[in-house]
Amino acid sequence: MNLMKRLGYWMKVSSAILGLIVTALLWMTDIVPSQPAKRAGKEECRDCHRRIWDETKKGSHGGLDCSSCHPNAMNHQDADDPLEVAAGVDYSAEACGSCHRFQYETYMKDEPGKAGLYGGTPEDPAKAPKLAEFPLYHKIVAGHGFTKDYNEERAHRYILQDHIETKRPKFPACLNCKATPIALHWGKTWNGVAISNDTKWEDIVKLIPKELHPYGVSCIHCHDPHNAELRIINRGLMEAIKERGVNPYWPERNAKSFQAADKQQKEMLLCGQCHVEYVCGMGADKKIRFVYSWRKARDLQAFYQERYGNQQDWVHSLIGETLVKSQHPELELFWESKYERAGASCVTCHMPKVEVKGRLLTSHWLTSPLKYLDKEMKKEPLGAYPCGQCHNVPPAVLKAQVLRLQQHIDAVQKRVQKALSDAIDALEAAKKAREAGKKVDSDLLQKAIDLYREAHLRWENLVVSENSMGFHNPEEVMMELAESLDNARQVEALARKAIGGP
């Protein structure tokens, strides 16, 4: 065999081997090349997307065509170069609602009003300011953006609209809880825009499909569209689980991934994609972060101090100290509660089974259990008594007990609120005395500041930012409020003593 023939032979062999390697790699990544051919309207998605296709066909969505949820799927399939023609994704809740009508309608349900004495879902947020329940709040968080606009939240369907309209500063990470496609593409480039903290909020929010603007978060935030199984998509939560597990305060249940978690923990994690304490904006050091602390209130201050030097939030404008600005830690407060230990999850109380034409269906009206309870007592549609799974008392009796418990907690938090206000006055006076050249005991003042941070954190985290007026874990809230009250009064005494007072 002459040299040219040998070269030709080895080039053919090399080309064949390379082709086998490329094909194997593509199969491993779930993209299998197929011969471009016109299929006259017949879907052949399995040719290229075998793993996803097989998974879908095994699940409850197995009877659907891929084009049901992927607009332009056929054009993508039949193109000479499918990579040049995007199949697209329908992110809307309406896509699921065409089959799951009851779930869609209850998710979109809005019934403004209070079921109890606190919180509620207002028709107009501007007419339901948080100041109505916490009149000293602006002083206690002076200098923070929440003093510009902080109202009771409307129903879940308004989550994106209310976020867009708020007067508070907005950051890209906020959209992980406000818009499903942003959470899905976080850390990636989507439609030519990098979805990350380094991109302008205005540039990212423009990408959200218009049909999602009325609600933002759709069904596929919590349900895998291919097999309809439960899932999470929030990257902040995923990182937290990777670091500390699904429930770091229940070792026996603390699986290391969402997939390995039991049903109760999975149901809690769905809501934990958003109803947790996290950092999602610019800190006192001007750095923008997106971090889930994944810790209960008692452990937060130490974590933020160690990890970020307590720079992750803001500087109080009256006392000049960095403090923790909590978000809405419903899940962390629920951890270790008697309800959680009894086997309840967020779904148990906020998404109960309701009777519809003789069938029991899961309500997706994510509202207060008291609203379900009221409807149950009035024999109205969507009535349910989720508490009856554990409590053998009439609904009216149970509701009275709930309201009485919340009133007790509210009475204590009002005392803490006043004590925090007085502590701020004392710290501010000590700071001004030092600025005026008067002798101030720095050690006593620093001790007062440290105690104030702990006192503020517990009150603001467990009562103001958390949305149950303590009901999710009343024993813990009462205990922590007692400590907060004690700390706040110590602050006042230490600050006065630091400047030579009694």
ChimeraX attribute file (.defattr): number of C-alpha atoms within 10 A of each C-alpha:
attribute: neighborCount
match mode: 1-to-1
recipient: residues
	/A:1	7
	/A:2	6
	/A:3	8
	/A:4	8
	/A:5	10
	/A:6	11
	/A:7	12
	/A:8	11
	/A:9	13
	/A:10	11
	/A:11	12
	/A:12	12
	/A:13	12
	/A:14	12
	/A:15	12
	/A:16	12
	/A:17	12
	/A:18	12
	/A:19	12
	/A:20	12
	/A:21	12
	/A:22	14
	/A:23	15
	/A:24	14
	/A:25	13
	/A:26	14
	/A:27	16
	/A:28	11
	/A:29	12
	/A:30	17
	/A:31	18
	/A:32	17
	/A:33	14
	/A:34	12
	/A:35	8
	/A:36	12
	/A:37	10
	/A:38	12
	/A:39	11
	/A:40	8
	/A:41	10
	/A:42	11
	/A:43	15
	/A:44	16
	/A:45	18
	/A:46	15
	/A:47	15
	/A:48	17
	/A:49	16
	/A:50	17
	/A:51	14
	/A:52	15
	/A:53	20
	/A:54	14
	/A:55	13
	/A:56	21
	/A:57	15
	/A:58	12
	/A:59	14
	/A:60	13
	/A:61	15
	/A:62	15
	/A:63	10
	/A:64	12
	/A:65	16
	/A:66	19
	/A:67	16
	/A:68	13
	/A:69	19
	/A:70	16
	/A:71	15
	/A:72	15
	/A:73	21
	/A:74	22
	/A:75	14
	/A:76	19
	/A:77	26
	/A:78	20
	/A:79	15
	/A:80	14
	/A:81	10
	/A:82	16
	/A:83	10
	/A:84	9
	/A:85	16
	/A:86	15
	/A:87	19
	/A:88	13
	/A:89	14
	/A:90	18
	/A:91	24
	/A:92	22
	/A:93	23
	/A:94	17
	/A:95	15
	/A:96	19
	/A:97	15
	/A:98	10
	/A:99	10
	/A:100	12
	/A:101	12
	/A:102	16
	/A:103	19
	/A:104	21
	/A:105	16
	/A:106	16
	/A:107	23
	/A:108	19
	/A:109	16
	/A:110	19
	/A:111	15
	/A:112	13
	/A:113	13
	/A:114	14
	/A:115	18
	/A:116	17
	/A:117	11
	/A:118	16
	/A:119	19
	/A:120	22
	/A:121	21
	/A:122	20
	/A:123	16
	/A:124	13
	/A:125	16
	/A:126	13
	/A:127	11
	/A:128	19
	/A:129	17
	/A:130	21
	/A:131	14
	/A:132	12
	/A:133	14
	/A:134	16
	/A:135	14
	/A:136	16
	/A:137	20
	/A:138	17
	/A:139	17
	/A:140	23
	/A:141	21
	/A:142	18
	/A:143	16
	/A:144	18
	/A:145	15
	/A:146	17
	/A:147	17
	/A:148	12
	/A:149	14
	/A:150	19
	/A:151	18
	/A:152	21
	/A:153	21
	/A:154	20
	/A:155	22
	/A:156	20
	/A:157	22
	/A:158	19
	/A:159	20
	/A:160	21
	/A:161	15
	/A:162	18
	/A:163	16
	/A:164	16
	/A:165	8
	/A:166	14
	/A:167	14
	/A:168	15
	/A:169	14
	/A:170	18
	/A:171	21
	/A:172	23
	/A:173	26
	/A:174	20
	/A:175	25
	/A:176	24
	/A:177	19
	/A:178	26
	/A:179	23
	/A:180	24
	/A:181	25
	/A:182	27
	/A:183	23
	/A:184	18
	/A:185	17
	/A:186	21
	/A:187	13
	/A:188	13
	/A:189	11
	/A:190	15
	/A:191	8
	/A:192	8
	/A:193	13
	/A:194	17
	/A:195	25
	/A:196	19
	/A:197	20
	/A:198	12
	/A:199	14
	/A:200	15
	/A:201	18
	/A:202	12
	/A:203	13
	/A:204	18
	/A:205	18
	/A:206	9
	/A:207	15
	/A:208	17
	/A:209	14
	/A:210	10
	/A:211	13
	/A:212	20
	/A:213	19
	/A:214	14
	/A:215	22
	/A:216	27
	/A:217	27
	/A:218	22
	/A:219	20
	/A:220	23
	/A:221	24
	/A:222	21
	/A:223	16
	/A:224	15
	/A:225	19
	/A:226	21
	/A:227	18
	/A:228	15
	/A:229	12
	/A:230	18
	/A:231	18
	/A:232	22
	/A:233	23
	/A:234	22
	/A:235	20
	/A:236	22
	/A:237	24
	/A:238	17
	/A:239	14
	/A:240	17
	/A:241	21
	/A:242	13
	/A:243	13
	/A:244	17
	/A:245	21
	/A:246	28
	/A:247	24
	/A:248	19
	/A:249	16
	/A:250	13
	/A:251	10
	/A:252	8
	/A:253	16
	/A:254	19
	/A:255	20
	/A:256	16
	/A:257	15
	/A:258	22
	/A:259	12
	/A:260	13
	/A:261	18
	/A:262	13
	/A:263	14
	/A:264	16
	/A:265	22
	/A:266	21
	/A:267	19
	/A:268	22
	/A:269	26
	/A:270	22
	/A:271	17
	/A:272	22
	/A:273	22
	/A:274	22
	/A:275	19
	/A:276	25
	/A:277	27
	/A:278	21
	/A:279	22
	/A:280	23
	/A:281	20
	/A:282	19
	/A:283	18
	/A:284	16
	/A:285	15
	/A:286	12
	/A:287	12
	/A:288	19
	/A:289	18
	/A:290	20
	/A:291	18
	/A:292	20
	/A:293	21
	/A:294	28
	/A:295	23
	/A:296	22
	/A:297	24
	/A:298	12
	/A:299	12
	/A:300	20
	/A:301	21
	/A:302	14
	/A:303	15
	/A:304	17
	/A:305	13
	/A:306	10
	/A:307	12
	/A:308	13
	/A:309	13
	/A:310	21
	/A:311	20
	/A:312	27
	/A:313	25
	/A:314	23
	/A:315	22
	/A:316	19
	/A:317	15
	/A:318	17
	/A:319	19
	/A:320	14
	/A:321	16
	/A:322	20
	/A:323	24
	/A:324	25
	/A:325	20
	/A:326	22
	/A:327	19
	/A:328	20
	/A:329	24
	/A:330	24
	/A:331	24
	/A:332	25
	/A:333	25
	/A:334	23
	/A:335	21
	/A:336	16
	/A:337	17
	/A:338	14
	/A:339	16
	/A:340	17
	/A:341	12
	/A:342	9
	/A:343	12
	/A:344	21
	/A:345	23
	/A:346	24
	/A:347	19
	/A:348	19
	/A:349	19
	/A:350	20
	/A:351	23
	/A:352	24
	/A:353	20
	/A:354	20
	/A:355	15
	/A:356	13
	/A:357	7
	/A:358	7
	/A:359	9
	/A:360	11
	/A:361	16
	/A:362	18
	/A:363	24
	/A:364	19
	/A:365	25
	/A:366	20
	/A:367	21
	/A:368	19
	/A:369	22
	/A:370	24
	/A:371	21
	/A:372	26
	/A:373	22
	/A:374	20
	/A:375	15
	/A:376	17
	/A:377	14
	/A:378	10
	/A:379	11
	/A:380	11
	/A:381	12
	/A:382	20
	/A:383	21
	/A:384	26
	/A:385	22
	/A:386	22
	/A:387	20
	/A:388	12
	/A:389	9
	/A:390	11
	/A:391	11
	/A:392	9
	/A:393	11
	/A:394	12
	/A:395	20
	/A:396	12
	/A:397	9
	/A:398	17
	/A:399	19
	/A:400	11
	/A:401	12
	/A:402	14
	/A:403	17
	/A:404	13
	/A:405	15
	/A:406	18
	/A:407	16
	/A:408	14
	/A:409	20
	/A:410	19
	/A:411	10
	/A:412	15
	/A:413	26
	/A:414	17
	/A:415	15
	/A:416	25
	/A:417	24
	/A:418	17
	/A:419	23
	/A:420	27
	/A:421	18
	/A:422	17
	/A:423	29
	/A:424	23
	/A:425	17
	/A:426	23
	/A:427	26
	/A:428	17
	/A:429	17
	/A:430	26
	/A:431	19
	/A:432	13
	/A:433	15
	/A:434	16
	/A:435	11
	/A:436	9
	/A:437	8
	/A:438	13
	/A:439	13
	/A:440	19
	/A:441	17
	/A:442	14
	/A:443	11
	/A:444	17
	/A:445	21
	/A:446	16
	/A:447	15
	/A:448	25
	/A:449	24
	/A:450	15
	/A:451	20
	/A:452	24
	/A:453	19
	/A:454	23
	/A:455	28
	/A:456	26
	/A:457	20
	/A:458	26
	/A:459	26
	/A:460	22
	/A:461	24
	/A:462	31
	/A:463	22
	/A:464	20
	/A:465	19
	/A:466	24
	/A:467	21
	/A:468	19
	/A:469	24
	/A:470	25
	/A:471	20
	/A:472	24
	/A:473	21
	/A:474	21
	/A:475	13
	/A:476	18
	/A:477	24
	/A:478	18
	/A:479	10
	/A:480	19
	/A:481	23
	/A:482	19
	/A:483	16
	/A:484	27
	/A:485	24
	/A:486	15
	/A:487	24
	/A:488	29
	/A:489	20
	/A:490	19
	/A:491	30
	/A:492	23
	/A:493	18
	/A:494	27
	/A:495	29
	/A:496	22
	/A:497	17
	/A:498	24
	/A:499	21
	/A:500	13
	/A:501	9
	/A:502	8
